[in-house]
Amino acid sequence: MAEPHKPTSLDYIPEAVVEKENRGFPVVWLLPLVAILVGGWLIYKTMSEKGPQIEISFKTAAGIEQGKTKIKYRDVMVGTVDTVRFSKDISKIIVTATMETGTESALTENTRFWVVRPRIGAGGITGLGTLVSGAYIEMEPSQSGEKQREFTGLEFPPVVTSDVAGTTYRLRSEKLGSLSVGAPVYFRQFDVGEITEYNLSDDHDYVNVSIFVQSPHDRFIRTGTRFWNVGGVSLTMDASGIELQMESLISLMSGGVAFDTPPTLAKTPIAEEDTLFKLYDNKAQTLQQAITETITYVAKFKTVRGLNIDAPVEFRGIRIGSVKAIEMGIDPAQKDVLVPVVIFDLEPERWAGYKEAETSEIVEEALEESLADPRERIEKLVRKGLRARLGSGNLVTGQLFIDLDFIPDAEPATIIQGSMHPEFPTAPNPLEGILAGIDNILDKLEKAELNETVENLNALLNSTNSLMVDLDKRVPILAKQVQATLEGTRDTLESLQSLTSTDGEIGNELYNALAEVTAAARSIRVMSEYLERHPEALLLGKDHKP
């Protein structure tokens, strides 16, 4: 039988009653909510304070390290390189960098970036500080242009930065010479600028050179200013002596450009930016009159040894043209013979000065006619005797030039209209005439001497024949005379032998003389031996006893 249930303390616990009432948001959730808000604020603040992210493409990544390389402007850090990777076509390096806050306005299409590392250039050695600190990316900000986040980095530092005041100009030259980027620009031997760029023209006919002239020196550049190349050394030999010119040691190594304004053009307007100027080869060319018209001729000579391209064409010492080319052509007299053909330009504008100079009546007559076409003027001068011939410009170097002058009693000639250029009549130079005269004289002398030699040889042969006949007749007589002479000689020798023998008169005297000489020699020997033993006898005498 089951025992009855005994009540316990648990039987007296009251039943829980749940009251339904609105208590609001639990306080316990405030902590995670605050944490979320603080985290969001920190994220927002970090993102808002973080500068823009940009990409810079370079051909190489030399000196750039991911997470270490800095971007600087005037030695102040404005960004850090985040990643370095290849482009999709592996043709360049893409550098991703994070810029500092506040640089957004300076990141435009005109902003430039380049890597600063040790370099040796025309302006000297740069970037030596990076040997210790490492390479970094230099930034040149610009607020002009549209905003941009992708840039192409420069492979070389710009010669002139945007913070330097000055003006850019363009020069045009037929050849580059020794010019290089960074080479100096001189004004009266002061360094006032640099060469910033050079390239070939689209048609490859000339070279474009860009220069930058610093302020305030750029106000001295006017539309009439002349620029010339000062690279290397200029050596001039003329009647006044030898002149050596060199702008500076830097221009000797890397080239350079100088400029000046002639006094007659000093009041021309100040040149604007990107004004185009001609670049002359040297200063002497800038002093010459500007030539806008040329007439091309050809001339045929027997030899052109010593004549070079750009050699002058002169009329009585005044330059009126230049040699343009030297080629081979056919002699019109002998179709199968090649002769040198010189192509040269005449510059009619230089002939205007002859009107004021003292010239011959022929030149004055041609100039006074004031023919409209300079070709007609030159053709008339040719009909009056104007000819082209080679002249010696320097006896030391042997260089030649084309000398135009009037030849007295010249054979009539005119300018021949050729297929390429008109042909100018030529004449031998004075030296060729002298040499031709000497050759003629030598030929005559050689012919005269040859005739005289033949006549003398014939006479000699005739004399030899006569002598041989004479000898045949005289040989018997000559033999008898020779025999008599030999017999006389033998008698003379026998007489001389009898006189010189010991029994003869001369021989006996000769023997006595030799005996006396022998005795004297013996006495001298005895005396020398005694003096050798007693040298004091020379002072005290032989009988002195010590």
Residue pairs with C-beta under 8 A, 6 or more apart in sequence:
49 101
50 98
50 101
51 79
51 98
51 99
51 100
51 101
51 102
51 103
51 104
52 98
52 99
52 103
52 104
52 107
52 149
53 82
53 96
53 97
53 98
53 99
53 149
54 79
54 96
54 97
54 99
54 107
54 149
54 150
54 151
55 94
55 95
55 96
55 97
55 149
55 150
55 151
56 94
56 95
56 97
56 113
56 137
56 150
56 151
56 152
56 153
57 87
57 92
57 93
57 94
57 95
57 150
57 151
57 152
57 153
58 64
58 92
58 93
58 95
58 115
58 153
58 155
59 92
59 93
59 155
60 93
61 84
61 93
61 95
62 115
62 117
62 135
63 69
63 115
63 117
63 130
63 134
63 135
64 81
64 84
64 93
64 95
64 115
64 135
64 137
65 81
65 84
65 134
66 81
66 82
66 83
66 84
67 80
67 81
67 82
68 81
68 134
69 80
69 81
69 134
69 135
69 136
69 137
70 77
70 79
70 80
70 81
70 136
70 137
71 77
71 78
71 79
71 80
71 81
71 97
71 99
71 113
71 136
71 137
71 138
71 139
72 78
72 116
72 136
72 137
72 138
72 139
73 138
73 139
73 140
73 141
77 100
78 99
78 100
78 103
78 139
79 97
79 98
79 99
79 100
79 103
79 137
79 139
80 97
80 98
81 95
81 96
81 97
81 137
82 96
82 97
82 98
83 95
83 96
84 93
84 94
84 95
84 96
85 93
85 94
85 96
86 92
86 93
86 94
87 93
87 94
95 137
95 153
97 137
99 107
103 141
104 147
105 143
106 139
106 141
106 142
106 143
107 141
107 147
107 148
107 149
108 142
108 143
108 144
108 145
108 146
108 147
108 148
109 145
109 146
109 148
110 142
110 144
110 145
111 139
111 140
111 141
111 142
111 148
111 151
112 139
112 140
112 142
112 151
112 154
112 158
113 137
113 138
113 139
113 140
113 151
113 153
113 154
114 137
114 138
114 153
114 154
114 155
114 156
114 157
114 158
115 135
115 136
115 137
115 138
115 153
116 126
116 127
116 130
116 135
116 136
116 137
116 138
116 157
117 127
117 130
117 135
118 125
118 126
118 127
118 128
118 130
118 131
119 125
119 126
119 127
119 156
119 157
121 181
121 182
122 180
122 181
122 182
122 183
122 184
122 195
122 250
122 253
122 254
122 255
123 159
123 182
123 194
126 157
127 135
130 136
137 153
138 157
140 158
140 161
140 162
142 162
156 181
158 196
159 181
159 182
159 194
159 195
159 196
159 212
160 166
160 194
160 196
160 212
164 212
164 214
165 214
165 215
166 193
166 212
166 213
166 214
166 215
166 217
166 218
167 212
167 213
167 215
167 218
167 221
167 271
167 273
168 196
168 210
168 211
168 212
168 213
168 273
168 274
169 210
169 211
169 212
169 213
169 221
169 271
169 273
169 274
169 275
169 276
169 277
170 208
170 209
170 210
170 211
170 274
170 275
170 276
170 277
171 208
171 209
171 210
171 211
171 227
171 257
171 276
171 277
171 278
171 279
172 206
172 207
172 208
172 209
172 276
172 277
172 278
172 279
173 206
173 207
173 209
173 229
173 278
173 279
174 206
174 207
175 207
176 198
176 207
176 209
177 229
177 231
177 232
177 255
177 281
178 229
178 231
178 232
178 254
178 255
179 195
179 198
179 209
179 229
179 231
179 255
179 256
179 257
180 195
180 254
180 255
181 195
181 196
181 197
181 198
182 194
182 195
182 254
183 194
183 195
183 231
183 250
183 251
183 254
183 255
183 256
183 257
184 191
184 193
184 194
184 195
184 248
184 250
184 251
184 256
184 257
185 191
185 192
185 193
185 194
185 195
185 211
185 212
185 213
185 256
185 257
185 258
185 259
186 192
186 230
186 247
186 248
186 251
186 256
186 257
186 258
186 259
187 213
187 217
187 220
187 258
187 259
187 260
188 260
189 247
189 248
189 258
190 217
192 213
192 214
192 217
193 211
193 212
193 213
193 214
193 217
194 211
194 212
195 209
195 210
195 211
195 255
195 256
195 257
196 210
196 211
196 212
197 209
197 210
198 207
198 208
198 209
198 210
199 207
199 208
200 206
200 207
200 208
201 207
201 208
209 257
209 279
211 257
213 221
219 270
220 261
221 259
221 261
221 270
221 271
221 275
222 261
222 265
222 266
222 268
222 269
222 270
222 271
223 265
223 268
223 269
223 270
223 271
223 275
224 261
224 262
224 264
224 265
224 266
224 268
225 259
225 260
225 261
225 265
225 271
225 277
226 259
226 260
226 261
226 262
226 277
226 280
226 286
227 257
227 258
227 259
227 277
227 278
227 279
227 280
227 286
228 257
228 258
228 259
228 279
228 280
228 281
228 282
228 283
228 285
228 286
229 255
229 256
229 257
229 279
229 280
229 281
229 282
230 247
230 251
230 255
230 256
230 257
230 258
231 251
231 252
231 254
231 255
231 256
232 246
232 251
232 252
232 255
233 244
233 245
233 246
233 252
234 243
234 244
234 245
234 246
234 282
235 242
235 243
235 244
235 245
236 242
236 243
236 244
236 245
237 243
237 394
237 396
237 397
246 252
247 256
247 258
248 256
250 256
257 279
258 283
260 283
260 286
261 268
262 286
262 287
271 277
280 286
289 349
289 350
291 347
291 349
291 350
292 349
293 347
293 348
293 349
293 374
294 321
294 345
294 346
294 347
295 345
295 346
295 347
295 348
295 374
295 375
295 378
296 324
296 343
296 344
296 345
296 346
296 421
296 422
297 343
297 344
297 345
297 346
297 415
297 421
297 422
297 423
297 424
298 329
298 341
298 342
298 343
298 344
298 418
298 420
298 421
298 422
298 423
298 424
299 341
299 342
299 344
299 388
299 402
299 423
299 424
299 425
299 426
300 329
300 331
300 339
300 340
300 341
300 342
300 423
300 426
301 339
301 340
301 342
301 390
301 426
302 339
302 340
302 428
302 432
303 340
304 326
304 340
304 342
304 390
304 400
305 398
305 400
306 390
306 392
306 398
306 399
306 400
307 323
307 326
307 342
307 390
307 399
307 400
307 401
307 402
308 323
308 399
309 323
309 324
309 325
309 326
310 322
310 323
311 322
311 323
311 393
311 399
311 400
311 401
311 402
312 319
312 321
312 322
312 323
312 393
312 401
312 402
313 319
313 320
313 321
313 322
313 323
313 344
313 345
313 346
313 388
313 401
313 402
313 404
314 320
314 391
314 401
314 402
314 403
314 404
315 354
315 403
315 404
315 405
316 405
318 350
318 353
318 354
319 350
320 346
320 347
320 350
320 351
320 404
321 344
321 345
321 346
321 347
321 350
321 402
322 344
322 345
323 342
323 343
323 344
323 401
323 402
324 343
324 344
324 345
325 342
325 343
326 340
326 341
326 342
326 343
327 340
327 341
327 343
328 338
328 339
328 340
328 341
329 338
329 339
329 340
329 341
330 337
330 338
330 339
331 337
331 338
331 339
342 402
343 421
344 402
346 378
348 374
348 377
348 378
351 367
351 374
351 377
354 363
354 367
355 364
355 367
355 368
359 367
360 406
362 381
362 384
362 385
362 406
363 381
366 377
366 380
366 381
366 384
367 377
369 377
369 380
371 377
371 380
375 422
378 386
378 415
379 414
379 415
381 406
382 413
382 414
382 415
382 424
382 425
383 412
383 413
383 414
384 406
385 406
385 407
385 408
385 410
386 404
386 405
386 406
387 404
387 405
387 406
387 407
387 410
387 413
387 425
387 426
387 427
388 402
388 403
388 404
388 424
388 425
388 426
388 427
389 402
389 403
389 405
389 407
389 426
389 427
389 428
389 429
390 400
390 401
390 402
390 403
390 429
391 400
391 401
391 402
391 403
391 429
392 398
392 399
392 400
392 429
392 431
393 399
393 400
393 401
403 429
407 427
410 427
413 425
414 425
415 422
415 423
415 424
415 425
416 422
416 423
416 425
417 423
428 436
498 504
499 505
499 506
499 507
500 506
500 507
500 510
501 507
502 508
502 511
530 537
530 542
531 537
531 538
534 542
536 544
537 544
